[in-house]
Amino acid sequence: MTAEVKKSGGDSTRPKSPQESKSIWREWISLFAFVVITGGIWLFAEIADEVVEGDMHSFDRKVLLAMRDPADAKDPWGPEWLEEMGRDFTALGGMGILIFLTAATVGGYLLQGRHETATLILVAVLGGLVIALLLKQSFDRPRPDLVPHGSYVYTKSFPSGHSMLSAITYLTLGSMIVRTREHKPTKIYVMIVSMLVTLLVGVSRVYLGVHWPTDVLAGWSAGASWALICWLIARWLQKHGHML
């Protein structure tokens, strides 16, 4: 009896193997992702509700005008080179750049024979594009009219398509790169760069006067949520034997 108790106690206090610890860590990451997705969807819904009610107009005006020369609202804050950088950053979220990056990445994965990864990236980006267009048509919010637009626009304002699609594209591509790396600092670096590009694209849209700040916030929350959903799908597929 004593031997059995000791044996049982020894099993219960046995240190977890690296594989078990890794599995538990992955479960916690997935749980955290679910929480972030839920929070992102909730944030988008809250912003959308406030926008429809018109309660965020004062906030939008203050933030947008804060990025303008106090003496001349037509002129973005800062020197001319900063305004040119704003256009450079906003181009990183443009349809042409995002389509090129997506096509180049998908082509690379196809050459490696990783067809499921290529398909998942296409579903993430094209699915996000469809969602963004549907949301724009649903809310039909006019573009800001306080200042001249520093970039050509041809769709409605809410949510910001540049912000949403850059979040989807850069975060999805970043997460795919991270999945093939074991070096943790490299993983962190890649995701920081992905988030930084997404941040710069969104801020540049307000700086150039083509979006209200709430358009960008909604775009970020919706885009990040969709990117995380696709990331969870990738994890589920890999867990069930699919080679991503």
Biotite code that builds the C-alpha atoms (Angstrom):
import biotite.structure as struc

atoms = struc.array([
    struc.Atom([0.000, 0.000, 0.000], chain_id="A", res_id=1, res_name="MET", atom_name="CA", element="C"),
    struc.Atom([2.765, 2.439, 0.971], chain_id="A", res_id=2, res_name="THR", atom_name="CA", element="C"),
    struc.Atom([4.620, 1.702, -2.228], chain_id="A", res_id=3, res_name="ALA", atom_name="CA", element="C"),
    struc.Atom([1.491, 2.352, -4.280], chain_id="A", res_id=4, res_name="GLU", atom_name="CA", element="C"),
    struc.Atom([0.891, 5.693, -2.535], chain_id="A", res_id=5, res_name="VAL", atom_name="CA", element="C"),
    struc.Atom([4.468, 6.765, -3.134], chain_id="A", res_id=6, res_name="LYS", atom_name="CA", element="C"),
    struc.Atom([4.227, 5.739, -6.755], chain_id="A", res_id=7, res_name="LYS", atom_name="CA", element="C"),
    struc.Atom([1.007, 7.664, -7.194], chain_id="A", res_id=8, res_name="SER", atom_name="CA", element="C"),
    struc.Atom([2.439, 10.727, -5.486], chain_id="A", res_id=9, res_name="GLY", atom_name="CA", element="C"),
    struc.Atom([5.533, 10.536, -7.645], chain_id="A", res_id=10, res_name="GLY", atom_name="CA", element="C"),
    struc.Atom([3.442, 10.531, -10.825], chain_id="A", res_id=11, res_name="ASP", atom_name="CA", element="C"),
    struc.Atom([1.414, 13.563, -9.708], chain_id="A", res_id=12, res_name="SER", atom_name="CA", element="C"),
    struc.Atom([4.520, 15.604, -8.991], chain_id="A", res_id=13, res_name="THR", atom_name="CA", element="C"),
    struc.Atom([6.439, 14.468, -12.065], chain_id="A", res_id=14, res_name="ARG", atom_name="CA", element="C"),
    struc.Atom([7.901, 17.424, -13.989], chain_id="A", res_id=15, res_name="PRO", atom_name="CA", element="C"),
    struc.Atom([6.150, 18.056, -17.272], chain_id="A", res_id=16, res_name="LYS", atom_name="CA", element="C"),
    struc.Atom([8.030, 17.072, -20.402], chain_id="A", res_id=17, res_name="SER", atom_name="CA", element="C"),
    struc.Atom([9.009, 19.790, -22.923], chain_id="A", res_id=18, res_name="PRO", atom_name="CA", element="C"),
    struc.Atom([6.275, 18.513, -25.248], chain_id="A", res_id=19, res_name="GLN", atom_name="CA", element="C"),
    struc.Atom([3.626, 18.777, -22.506], chain_id="A", res_id=20, res_name="GLU", atom_name="CA", element="C"),
    struc.Atom([4.772, 22.254, -21.499], chain_id="A", res_id=21, res_name="SER", atom_name="CA", element="C"),
    struc.Atom([4.722, 23.372, -25.136], chain_id="A", res_id=22, res_name="LYS", atom_name="CA", element="C"),
    struc.Atom([1.206, 21.992, -25.579], chain_id="A", res_id=23, res_name="SER", atom_name="CA", element="C"),
    struc.Atom([-0.054, 23.831, -22.488], chain_id="A", res_id=24, res_name="ILE", atom_name="CA", element="C"),
    struc.Atom([1.606, 27.044, -23.681], chain_id="A", res_id=25, res_name="TRP", atom_name="CA", element="C"),
    struc.Atom([-0.096, 26.718, -27.062], chain_id="A", res_id=26, res_name="ARG", atom_name="CA", element="C"),
    struc.Atom([-3.468, 26.266, -25.368], chain_id="A", res_id=27, res_name="GLU", atom_name="CA", element="C"),
    struc.Atom([-2.941, 29.459, -23.402], chain_id="A", res_id=28, res_name="TRP", atom_name="CA", element="C"),
    struc.Atom([-1.951, 31.329, -26.569], chain_id="A", res_id=29, res_name="ILE", atom_name="CA", element="C"),
    struc.Atom([-5.100, 30.107, -28.317], chain_id="A", res_id=30, res_name="SER", atom_name="CA", element="C"),
    struc.Atom([-7.217, 31.211, -25.355], chain_id="A", res_id=31, res_name="LEU", atom_name="CA", element="C"),
    struc.Atom([-5.567, 34.626, -25.408], chain_id="A", res_id=32, res_name="PHE", atom_name="CA", element="C"),
    struc.Atom([-6.257, 34.882, -29.152], chain_id="A", res_id=33, res_name="ALA", atom_name="CA", element="C"),
    struc.Atom([-9.947, 34.137, -28.546], chain_id="A", res_id=34, res_name="PHE", atom_name="CA", element="C"),
    struc.Atom([-10.059, 36.899, -25.921], chain_id="A", res_id=35, res_name="VAL", atom_name="CA", element="C"),
    struc.Atom([-8.398, 39.385, -28.285], chain_id="A", res_id=36, res_name="VAL", atom_name="CA", element="C"),
    struc.Atom([-10.771, 38.450, -31.119], chain_id="A", res_id=37, res_name="ILE", atom_name="CA", element="C"),
    struc.Atom([-13.775, 38.922, -28.861], chain_id="A", res_id=38, res_name="THR", atom_name="CA", element="C"),
    struc.Atom([-12.398, 42.252, -27.664], chain_id="A", res_id=39, res_name="GLY", atom_name="CA", element="C"),
    struc.Atom([-11.687, 43.392, -31.212], chain_id="A", res_id=40, res_name="GLY", atom_name="CA", element="C"),
    struc.Atom([-15.187, 42.577, -32.412], chain_id="A", res_id=41, res_name="ILE", atom_name="CA", element="C"),
    struc.Atom([-16.682, 44.263, -29.350], chain_id="A", res_id=42, res_name="TRP", atom_name="CA", element="C"),
    struc.Atom([-14.535, 47.369, -29.924], chain_id="A", res_id=43, res_name="LEU", atom_name="CA", element="C"),
    struc.Atom([-15.566, 47.556, -33.571], chain_id="A", res_id=44, res_name="PHE", atom_name="CA", element="C"),
    struc.Atom([-19.242, 47.244, -32.618], chain_id="A", res_id=45, res_name="ALA", atom_name="CA", element="C"),
    struc.Atom([-18.908, 49.976, -29.982], chain_id="A", res_id=46, res_name="GLU", atom_name="CA", element="C"),
    struc.Atom([-17.141, 52.368, -32.361], chain_id="A", res_id=47, res_name="ILE", atom_name="CA", element="C"),
    struc.Atom([-19.665, 51.642, -35.113], chain_id="A", res_id=48, res_name="ALA", atom_name="CA", element="C"),
    struc.Atom([-22.560, 52.329, -32.759], chain_id="A", res_id=49, res_name="ASP", atom_name="CA", element="C"),
    struc.Atom([-21.039, 55.629, -31.615], chain_id="A", res_id=50, res_name="GLU", atom_name="CA", element="C"),
    struc.Atom([-20.346, 56.653, -35.214], chain_id="A", res_id=51, res_name="VAL", atom_name="CA", element="C"),
    struc.Atom([-23.913, 55.908, -36.308], chain_id="A", res_id=52, res_name="VAL", atom_name="CA", element="C"),
    struc.Atom([-25.229, 57.930, -33.368], chain_id="A", res_id=53, res_name="GLU", atom_name="CA", element="C"),
    struc.Atom([-22.855, 60.787, -34.197], chain_id="A", res_id=54, res_name="GLY", atom_name="CA", element="C"),
    struc.Atom([-21.337, 60.800, -30.722], chain_id="A", res_id=55, res_name="ASP", atom_name="CA", element="C"),
    struc.Atom([-17.721, 60.574, -31.933], chain_id="A", res_id=56, res_name="MET", atom_name="CA", element="C"),
    struc.Atom([-17.765, 63.574, -34.254], chain_id="A", res_id=57, res_name="HIS", atom_name="CA", element="C"),
    struc.Atom([-16.216, 65.935, -31.700], chain_id="A", res_id=58, res_name="SER", atom_name="CA", element="C"),
    struc.Atom([-13.426, 63.456, -30.939], chain_id="A", res_id=59, res_name="PHE", atom_name="CA", element="C"),
    struc.Atom([-12.768, 62.898, -34.650], chain_id="A", res_id=60, res_name="ASP", atom_name="CA", element="C"),
    struc.Atom([-12.541, 66.622, -35.355], chain_id="A", res_id=61, res_name="ARG", atom_name="CA", element="C"),
    struc.Atom([-10.125, 67.281, -32.477], chain_id="A", res_id=62, res_name="LYS", atom_name="CA", element="C"),
    struc.Atom([-7.727, 64.481, -33.431], chain_id="A", res_id=63, res_name="VAL", atom_name="CA", element="C"),
    struc.Atom([-7.791, 65.275, -37.145], chain_id="A", res_id=64, res_name="LEU", atom_name="CA", element="C"),
    struc.Atom([-7.232, 69.014, -36.600], chain_id="A", res_id=65, res_name="LEU", atom_name="CA", element="C"),
    struc.Atom([-4.450, 68.251, -34.096], chain_id="A", res_id=66, res_name="ALA", atom_name="CA", element="C"),
    struc.Atom([-2.473, 66.900, -37.064], chain_id="A", res_id=67, res_name="MET", atom_name="CA", element="C"),
    struc.Atom([-2.859, 70.207, -38.913], chain_id="A", res_id=68, res_name="ARG", atom_name="CA", element="C"),
    struc.Atom([-1.039, 73.517, -38.759], chain_id="A", res_id=69, res_name="ASP", atom_name="CA", element="C"),
    struc.Atom([-3.025, 75.663, -36.258], chain_id="A", res_id=70, res_name="PRO", atom_name="CA", element="C"),
    struc.Atom([-2.562, 78.674, -38.539], chain_id="A", res_id=71, res_name="ALA", atom_name="CA", element="C"),
    struc.Atom([-3.739, 76.836, -41.647], chain_id="A", res_id=72, res_name="ASP", atom_name="CA", element="C"),
    struc.Atom([-5.902, 73.721, -41.376], chain_id="A", res_id=73, res_name="ALA", atom_name="CA", element="C"),
    struc.Atom([-5.210, 72.955, -45.037], chain_id="A", res_id=74, res_name="LYS", atom_name="CA", element="C"),
    struc.Atom([-1.577, 72.240, -44.224], chain_id="A", res_id=75, res_name="ASP", atom_name="CA", element="C"),
    struc.Atom([-0.635, 68.986, -42.384], chain_id="A", res_id=76, res_name="PRO", atom_name="CA", element="C"),
    struc.Atom([1.533, 69.478, -39.306], chain_id="A", res_id=77, res_name="TRP", atom_name="CA", element="C"),
    struc.Atom([5.292, 69.434, -39.857], chain_id="A", res_id=78, res_name="GLY", atom_name="CA", element="C"),
    struc.Atom([7.669, 70.088, -42.755], chain_id="A", res_id=79, res_name="PRO", atom_name="CA", element="C"),
    struc.Atom([7.008, 69.045, -46.341], chain_id="A", res_id=80, res_name="GLU", atom_name="CA", element="C"),
    struc.Atom([9.222, 65.962, -46.076], chain_id="A", res_id=81, res_name="TRP", atom_name="CA", element="C"),
    struc.Atom([7.001, 64.653, -43.265], chain_id="A", res_id=82, res_name="LEU", atom_name="CA", element="C"),
    struc.Atom([3.935, 65.079, -45.451], chain_id="A", res_id=83, res_name="GLU", atom_name="CA", element="C"),
    struc.Atom([5.718, 63.168, -48.215], chain_id="A", res_id=84, res_name="GLU", atom_name="CA", element="C"),
    struc.Atom([6.548, 60.386, -45.730], chain_id="A", res_id=85, res_name="MET", atom_name="CA", element="C"),
    struc.Atom([2.871, 60.283, -44.824], chain_id="A", res_id=86, res_name="GLY", atom_name="CA", element="C"),
    struc.Atom([2.057, 59.525, -48.445], chain_id="A", res_id=87, res_name="ARG", atom_name="CA", element="C"),
    struc.Atom([4.807, 56.889, -48.509], chain_id="A", res_id=88, res_name="ASP", atom_name="CA", element="C"),
    struc.Atom([3.419, 55.180, -45.432], chain_id="A", res_id=89, res_name="PHE", atom_name="CA", element="C"),
    struc.Atom([-0.150, 55.296, -46.687], chain_id="A", res_id=90, res_name="THR", atom_name="CA", element="C"),
    struc.Atom([1.007, 53.644, -49.926], chain_id="A", res_id=91, res_name="ALA", atom_name="CA", element="C"),
    struc.Atom([2.056, 50.600, -47.870], chain_id="A", res_id=92, res_name="LEU", atom_name="CA", element="C"),
    struc.Atom([-1.645, 50.000, -47.259], chain_id="A", res_id=93, res_name="GLY", atom_name="CA", element="C"),
    struc.Atom([-2.670, 50.656, -50.845], chain_id="A", res_id=94, res_name="GLY", atom_name="CA", element="C"),
    struc.Atom([-4.386, 47.994, -52.911], chain_id="A", res_id=95, res_name="MET", atom_name="CA", element="C"),
    struc.Atom([-1.546, 47.750, -55.423], chain_id="A", res_id=96, res_name="GLY", atom_name="CA", element="C"),
    struc.Atom([1.134, 47.148, -52.770], chain_id="A", res_id=97, res_name="ILE", atom_name="CA", element="C"),
    struc.Atom([-0.977, 44.677, -50.794], chain_id="A", res_id=98, res_name="LEU", atom_name="CA", element="C"),
    struc.Atom([-1.950, 42.716, -53.909], chain_id="A", res_id=99, res_name="ILE", atom_name="CA", element="C"),
    struc.Atom([1.692, 42.568, -54.998], chain_id="A", res_id=100, res_name="PHE", atom_name="CA", element="C"),
    struc.Atom([2.916, 41.413, -51.571], chain_id="A", res_id=101, res_name="LEU", atom_name="CA", element="C"),
    struc.Atom([0.175, 38.809, -51.322], chain_id="A", res_id=102, res_name="THR", atom_name="CA", element="C"),
    struc.Atom([0.757, 37.492, -54.847], chain_id="A", res_id=103, res_name="ALA", atom_name="CA", element="C"),
    struc.Atom([4.537, 37.353, -54.341], chain_id="A", res_id=104, res_name="ALA", atom_name="CA", element="C"),
    struc.Atom([4.162, 35.494, -51.036], chain_id="A", res_id=105, res_name="THR", atom_name="CA", element="C"),
    struc.Atom([1.576, 33.080, -52.401], chain_id="A", res_id=106, res_name="VAL", atom_name="CA", element="C"),
    struc.Atom([3.794, 32.417, -55.400], chain_id="A", res_id=107, res_name="GLY", atom_name="CA", element="C"),
    struc.Atom([6.725, 31.649, -53.121], chain_id="A", res_id=108, res_name="GLY", atom_name="CA", element="C"),
    struc.Atom([4.723, 29.156, -51.089], chain_id="A", res_id=109, res_name="TYR", atom_name="CA", element="C"),
    struc.Atom([3.399, 27.501, -54.255], chain_id="A", res_id=110, res_name="LEU", atom_name="CA", element="C"),
    struc.Atom([6.951, 27.029, -55.522], chain_id="A", res_id=111, res_name="LEU", atom_name="CA", element="C"),
    struc.Atom([7.749, 25.296, -52.229], chain_id="A", res_id=112, res_name="GLN", atom_name="CA", element="C"),
    struc.Atom([4.751, 23.010, -52.666], chain_id="A", res_id=113, res_name="GLY", atom_name="CA", element="C"),
    struc.Atom([2.977, 24.521, -49.653], chain_id="A", res_id=114, res_name="ARG", atom_name="CA", element="C"),
    struc.Atom([-0.385, 24.844, -51.348], chain_id="A", res_id=115, res_name="HIS", atom_name="CA", element="C"),
    struc.Atom([-2.440, 24.902, -48.143], chain_id="A", res_id=116, res_name="GLU", atom_name="CA", element="C"),
    struc.Atom([-0.438, 27.830, -46.775], chain_id="A", res_id=117, res_name="THR", atom_name="CA", element="C"),
    struc.Atom([-0.877, 29.716, -50.052], chain_id="A", res_id=118, res_name="ALA", atom_name="CA", element="C"),
    struc.Atom([-4.617, 29.037, -50.013], chain_id="A", res_id=119, res_name="THR", atom_name="CA", element="C"),
    struc.Atom([-4.968, 30.201, -46.424], chain_id="A", res_id=120, res_name="LEU", atom_name="CA", element="C"),
    struc.Atom([-3.193, 33.482, -47.188], chain_id="A", res_id=121, res_name="ILE", atom_name="CA", element="C"),
    struc.Atom([-5.472, 34.080, -50.177], chain_id="A", res_id=122, res_name="LEU", atom_name="CA", element="C"),
    struc.Atom([-8.568, 33.349, -48.097], chain_id="A", res_id=123, res_name="VAL", atom_name="CA", element="C"),
    struc.Atom([-7.354, 35.715, -45.353], chain_id="A", res_id=124, res_name="ALA", atom_name="CA", element="C"),
    struc.Atom([-6.576, 38.655, -47.649], chain_id="A", res_id=125, res_name="VAL", atom_name="CA", element="C"),
    struc.Atom([-9.384, 38.279, -50.198], chain_id="A", res_id=126, res_name="LEU", atom_name="CA", element="C"),
    struc.Atom([-11.897, 37.460, -47.466], chain_id="A", res_id=127, res_name="GLY", atom_name="CA", element="C"),
    struc.Atom([-10.802, 40.574, -45.586], chain_id="A", res_id=128, res_name="GLY", atom_name="CA", element="C"),
    struc.Atom([-11.199, 42.667, -48.734], chain_id="A", res_id=129, res_name="LEU", atom_name="CA", element="C"),
    struc.Atom([-14.769, 41.440, -49.216], chain_id="A", res_id=130, res_name="VAL", atom_name="CA", element="C"),
    struc.Atom([-15.619, 42.126, -45.566], chain_id="A", res_id=131, res_name="ILE", atom_name="CA", element="C"),
    struc.Atom([-14.118, 45.635, -45.752], chain_id="A", res_id=132, res_name="ALA", atom_name="CA", element="C"),
    struc.Atom([-16.102, 46.521, -48.879], chain_id="A", res_id=133, res_name="LEU", atom_name="CA", element="C"),
    struc.Atom([-19.339, 45.184, -47.385], chain_id="A", res_id=134, res_name="LEU", atom_name="CA", element="C"),
    struc.Atom([-18.796, 47.181, -44.201], chain_id="A", res_id=135, res_name="LEU", atom_name="CA", element="C"),
    struc.Atom([-18.081, 50.367, -46.158], chain_id="A", res_id=136, res_name="LYS", atom_name="CA", element="C"),
    struc.Atom([-21.290, 49.959, -48.144], chain_id="A", res_id=137, res_name="GLN", atom_name="CA", element="C"),
    struc.Atom([-23.288, 49.177, -45.014], chain_id="A", res_id=138, res_name="SER", atom_name="CA", element="C"),
    struc.Atom([-22.223, 52.264, -43.046], chain_id="A", res_id=139, res_name="PHE", atom_name="CA", element="C"),
    struc.Atom([-21.865, 54.589, -46.052], chain_id="A", res_id=140, res_name="ASP", atom_name="CA", element="C"),
    struc.Atom([-20.013, 57.220, -44.003], chain_id="A", res_id=141, res_name="ARG", atom_name="CA", element="C"),
    struc.Atom([-18.764, 60.292, -45.923], chain_id="A", res_id=142, res_name="PRO", atom_name="CA", element="C"),
    struc.Atom([-15.076, 61.137, -45.953], chain_id="A", res_id=143, res_name="ARG", atom_name="CA", element="C"),
    struc.Atom([-13.812, 64.024, -43.776], chain_id="A", res_id=144, res_name="PRO", atom_name="CA", element="C"),
    struc.Atom([-14.601, 67.420, -45.277], chain_id="A", res_id=145, res_name="ASP", atom_name="CA", element="C"),
    struc.Atom([-12.677, 69.595, -42.825], chain_id="A", res_id=146, res_name="LEU", atom_name="CA", element="C"),
    struc.Atom([-9.452, 69.646, -44.832], chain_id="A", res_id=147, res_name="VAL", atom_name="CA", element="C"),
    struc.Atom([-8.270, 68.898, -48.366], chain_id="A", res_id=148, res_name="PRO", atom_name="CA", element="C"),
    struc.Atom([-7.482, 65.243, -48.981], chain_id="A", res_id=149, res_name="HIS", atom_name="CA", element="C"),
    struc.Atom([-3.790, 64.464, -49.302], chain_id="A", res_id=150, res_name="GLY", atom_name="CA", element="C"),
    struc.Atom([-4.514, 61.232, -51.178], chain_id="A", res_id=151, res_name="SER", atom_name="CA", element="C"),
    struc.Atom([-7.022, 60.202, -53.830], chain_id="A", res_id=152, res_name="TYR", atom_name="CA", element="C"),
    struc.Atom([-10.063, 58.366, -52.412], chain_id="A", res_id=153, res_name="VAL", atom_name="CA", element="C"),
    struc.Atom([-12.870, 56.523, -54.180], chain_id="A", res_id=154, res_name="TYR", atom_name="CA", element="C"),
    struc.Atom([-14.723, 54.576, -51.474], chain_id="A", res_id=155, res_name="THR", atom_name="CA", element="C"),
    struc.Atom([-16.657, 55.429, -48.329], chain_id="A", res_id=156, res_name="LYS", atom_name="CA", element="C"),
    struc.Atom([-14.944, 56.252, -45.061], chain_id="A", res_id=157, res_name="SER", atom_name="CA", element="C"),
    struc.Atom([-15.956, 53.689, -42.426], chain_id="A", res_id=158, res_name="PHE", atom_name="CA", element="C"),
    struc.Atom([-14.042, 51.563, -41.677], chain_id="A", res_id=159, res_name="PRO", atom_name="CA", element="C"),
    struc.Atom([-10.667, 52.539, -43.100], chain_id="A", res_id=160, res_name="SER", atom_name="CA", element="C"),
    struc.Atom([-9.877, 50.011, -45.821], chain_id="A", res_id=161, res_name="GLY", atom_name="CA", element="C"),
    struc.Atom([-6.154, 50.815, -45.706], chain_id="A", res_id=162, res_name="HIS", atom_name="CA", element="C"),
    struc.Atom([-6.047, 50.226, -41.943], chain_id="A", res_id=163, res_name="SER", atom_name="CA", element="C"),
    struc.Atom([-8.128, 47.062, -42.041], chain_id="A", res_id=164, res_name="MET", atom_name="CA", element="C"),
    struc.Atom([-6.413, 45.440, -45.025], chain_id="A", res_id=165, res_name="LEU", atom_name="CA", element="C"),
    struc.Atom([-2.914, 46.358, -43.872], chain_id="A", res_id=166, res_name="SER", atom_name="CA", element="C"),
    struc.Atom([-3.674, 44.755, -40.494], chain_id="A", res_id=167, res_name="ALA", atom_name="CA", element="C"),
    struc.Atom([-4.957, 41.627, -42.216], chain_id="A", res_id=168, res_name="ILE", atom_name="CA", element="C"),
    struc.Atom([-2.140, 41.376, -44.760], chain_id="A", res_id=169, res_name="THR", atom_name="CA", element="C"),
    struc.Atom([0.896, 42.289, -42.654], chain_id="A", res_id=170, res_name="TYR", atom_name="CA", element="C"),
    struc.Atom([-0.235, 40.421, -39.536], chain_id="A", res_id=171, res_name="LEU", atom_name="CA", element="C"),
    struc.Atom([-1.136, 37.322, -41.575], chain_id="A", res_id=172, res_name="THR", atom_name="CA", element="C"),
    struc.Atom([2.141, 37.330, -43.506], chain_id="A", res_id=173, res_name="LEU", atom_name="CA", element="C"),
    struc.Atom([4.058, 38.015, -40.305], chain_id="A", res_id=174, res_name="GLY", atom_name="CA", element="C"),
    struc.Atom([2.381, 35.121, -38.498], chain_id="A", res_id=175, res_name="SER", atom_name="CA", element="C"),
    struc.Atom([3.200, 32.766, -41.386], chain_id="A", res_id=176, res_name="MET", atom_name="CA", element="C"),
    struc.Atom([6.859, 33.761, -41.235], chain_id="A", res_id=177, res_name="ILE", atom_name="CA", element="C"),
    struc.Atom([6.871, 33.302, -37.464], chain_id="A", res_id=178, res_name="VAL", atom_name="CA", element="C"),
    struc.Atom([5.543, 29.746, -37.807], chain_id="A", res_id=179, res_name="ARG", atom_name="CA", element="C"),
    struc.Atom([8.715, 28.744, -39.663], chain_id="A", res_id=180, res_name="THR", atom_name="CA", element="C"),
    struc.Atom([11.136, 30.268, -37.141], chain_id="A", res_id=181, res_name="ARG", atom_name="CA", element="C"),
    struc.Atom([12.321, 28.788, -33.847], chain_id="A", res_id=182, res_name="GLU", atom_name="CA", element="C"),
    struc.Atom([14.378, 31.780, -32.682], chain_id="A", res_id=183, res_name="HIS", atom_name="CA", element="C"),
    struc.Atom([12.086, 33.693, -30.311], chain_id="A", res_id=184, res_name="LYS", atom_name="CA", element="C"),
    struc.Atom([13.722, 37.147, -30.744], chain_id="A", res_id=185, res_name="PRO", atom_name="CA", element="C"),
    struc.Atom([13.252, 36.754, -34.503], chain_id="A", res_id=186, res_name="THR", atom_name="CA", element="C"),
    struc.Atom([9.569, 35.915, -34.000], chain_id="A", res_id=187, res_name="LYS", atom_name="CA", element="C"),
    struc.Atom([9.075, 38.942, -31.781], chain_id="A", res_id=188, res_name="ILE", atom_name="CA", element="C"),
    struc.Atom([10.932, 41.184, -34.235], chain_id="A", res_id=189, res_name="TYR", atom_name="CA", element="C"),
    struc.Atom([8.820, 40.053, -37.212], chain_id="A", res_id=190, res_name="VAL", atom_name="CA", element="C"),
    struc.Atom([5.547, 40.655, -35.382], chain_id="A", res_id=191, res_name="MET", atom_name="CA", element="C"),
    struc.Atom([6.687, 44.057, -34.090], chain_id="A", res_id=192, res_name="ILE", atom_name="CA", element="C"),
    struc.Atom([7.544, 45.129, -37.649], chain_id="A", res_id=193, res_name="VAL", atom_name="CA", element="C"),
    struc.Atom([4.170, 43.838, -38.891], chain_id="A", res_id=194, res_name="SER", atom_name="CA", element="C"),
    struc.Atom([2.315, 45.802, -36.223], chain_id="A", res_id=195, res_name="MET", atom_name="CA", element="C"),
    struc.Atom([4.447, 48.920, -36.772], chain_id="A", res_id=196, res_name="LEU", atom_name="CA", element="C"),
    struc.Atom([3.681, 49.003, -40.500], chain_id="A", res_id=197, res_name="VAL", atom_name="CA", element="C"),
    struc.Atom([-0.028, 48.574, -39.732], chain_id="A", res_id=198, res_name="THR", atom_name="CA", element="C"),
    struc.Atom([0.155, 51.419, -37.204], chain_id="A", res_id=199, res_name="LEU", atom_name="CA", element="C"),
    struc.Atom([1.942, 53.780, -39.599], chain_id="A", res_id=200, res_name="LEU", atom_name="CA", element="C"),
    struc.Atom([-0.543, 53.118, -42.399], chain_id="A", res_id=201, res_name="VAL", atom_name="CA", element="C"),
    struc.Atom([-3.506, 53.943, -40.159], chain_id="A", res_id=202, res_name="GLY", atom_name="CA", element="C"),
    struc.Atom([-1.988, 57.099, -38.679], chain_id="A", res_id=203, res_name="VAL", atom_name="CA", element="C"),
    struc.Atom([-1.039, 58.333, -42.153], chain_id="A", res_id=204, res_name="SER", atom_name="CA", element="C"),
    struc.Atom([-4.683, 58.119, -43.259], chain_id="A", res_id=205, res_name="ARG", atom_name="CA", element="C"),
    struc.Atom([-5.732, 60.588, -40.577], chain_id="A", res_id=206, res_name="VAL", atom_name="CA", element="C"),
    struc.Atom([-2.638, 62.741, -41.146], chain_id="A", res_id=207, res_name="TYR", atom_name="CA", element="C"),
    struc.Atom([-3.535, 63.091, -44.834], chain_id="A", res_id=208, res_name="LEU", atom_name="CA", element="C"),
    struc.Atom([-7.114, 64.015, -43.936], chain_id="A", res_id=209, res_name="GLY", atom_name="CA", element="C"),
    struc.Atom([-8.764, 61.135, -45.825], chain_id="A", res_id=210, res_name="VAL", atom_name="CA", element="C"),
    struc.Atom([-10.132, 59.320, -42.769], chain_id="A", res_id=211, res_name="HIS", atom_name="CA", element="C"),
    struc.Atom([-11.612, 60.115, -39.399], chain_id="A", res_id=212, res_name="TRP", atom_name="CA", element="C"),
    struc.Atom([-9.673, 58.609, -36.449], chain_id="A", res_id=213, res_name="PRO", atom_name="CA", element="C"),
    struc.Atom([-12.607, 56.320, -35.629], chain_id="A", res_id=214, res_name="THR", atom_name="CA", element="C"),
    struc.Atom([-12.454, 54.926, -39.182], chain_id="A", res_id=215, res_name="ASP", atom_name="CA", element="C"),
    struc.Atom([-8.888, 53.850, -38.495], chain_id="A", res_id=216, res_name="VAL", atom_name="CA", element="C"),
    struc.Atom([-9.590, 52.455, -35.030], chain_id="A", res_id=217, res_name="LEU", atom_name="CA", element="C"),
    struc.Atom([-12.458, 50.393, -36.425], chain_id="A", res_id=218, res_name="ALA", atom_name="CA", element="C"),
    struc.Atom([-10.282, 49.207, -39.321], chain_id="A", res_id=219, res_name="GLY", atom_name="CA", element="C"),
    struc.Atom([-7.520, 48.104, -36.972], chain_id="A", res_id=220, res_name="TRP", atom_name="CA", element="C"),
    struc.Atom([-9.890, 46.221, -34.659], chain_id="A", res_id=221, res_name="SER", atom_name="CA", element="C"),
    struc.Atom([-11.737, 44.463, -37.489], chain_id="A", res_id=222, res_name="ALA", atom_name="CA", element="C"),
    struc.Atom([-8.542, 43.665, -39.406], chain_id="A", res_id=223, res_name="GLY", atom_name="CA", element="C"),
    struc.Atom([-6.667, 42.319, -36.392], chain_id="A", res_id=224, res_name="ALA", atom_name="CA", element="C"),
    struc.Atom([-9.657, 40.188, -35.400], chain_id="A", res_id=225, res_name="SER", atom_name="CA", element="C"),
    struc.Atom([-9.945, 38.660, -38.877], chain_id="A", res_id=226, res_name="TRP", atom_name="CA", element="C"),
    struc.Atom([-6.177, 38.031, -39.033], chain_id="A", res_id=227, res_name="ALA", atom_name="CA", element="C"),
    struc.Atom([-6.319, 36.264, -35.660], chain_id="A", res_id=228, res_name="LEU", atom_name="CA", element="C"),
    struc.Atom([-9.262, 34.130, -36.779], chain_id="A", res_id=229, res_name="ILE", atom_name="CA", element="C"),
    struc.Atom([-7.262, 33.006, -39.823], chain_id="A", res_id=230, res_name="CYS", atom_name="CA", element="C"),
    struc.Atom([-4.255, 32.355, -37.584], chain_id="A", res_id=231, res_name="TRP", atom_name="CA", element="C"),
    struc.Atom([-6.338, 30.115, -35.313], chain_id="A", res_id=232, res_name="LEU", atom_name="CA", element="C"),
    struc.Atom([-7.597, 28.246, -38.370], chain_id="A", res_id=233, res_name="ILE", atom_name="CA", element="C"),
    struc.Atom([-3.969, 27.707, -39.423], chain_id="A", res_id=234, res_name="ALA", atom_name="CA", element="C"),
    struc.Atom([-3.120, 26.314, -35.978], chain_id="A", res_id=235, res_name="ARG", atom_name="CA", element="C"),
    struc.Atom([-6.134, 24.003, -36.061], chain_id="A", res_id=236, res_name="TRP", atom_name="CA", element="C"),
    struc.Atom([-5.221, 22.717, -39.525], chain_id="A", res_id=237, res_name="LEU", atom_name="CA", element="C"),
    struc.Atom([-1.629, 22.093, -38.501], chain_id="A", res_id=238, res_name="GLN", atom_name="CA", element="C"),
    struc.Atom([-2.749, 20.312, -35.344], chain_id="A", res_id=239, res_name="LYS", atom_name="CA", element="C"),
    struc.Atom([-4.850, 17.952, -37.495], chain_id="A", res_id=240, res_name="HIS", atom_name="CA", element="C"),
    struc.Atom([-2.015, 16.966, -39.754], chain_id="A", res_id=241, res_name="GLY", atom_name="CA", element="C"),
    struc.Atom([-2.086, 19.611, -42.467], chain_id="A", res_id=242, res_name="HIS", atom_name="CA", element="C"),
    struc.Atom([1.346, 20.838, -43.574], chain_id="A", res_id=243, res_name="MET", atom_name="CA", element="C"),
    struc.Atom([1.328, 24.625, -43.394], chain_id="A", res_id=244, res_name="LEU", atom_name="CA", element="C"),
])
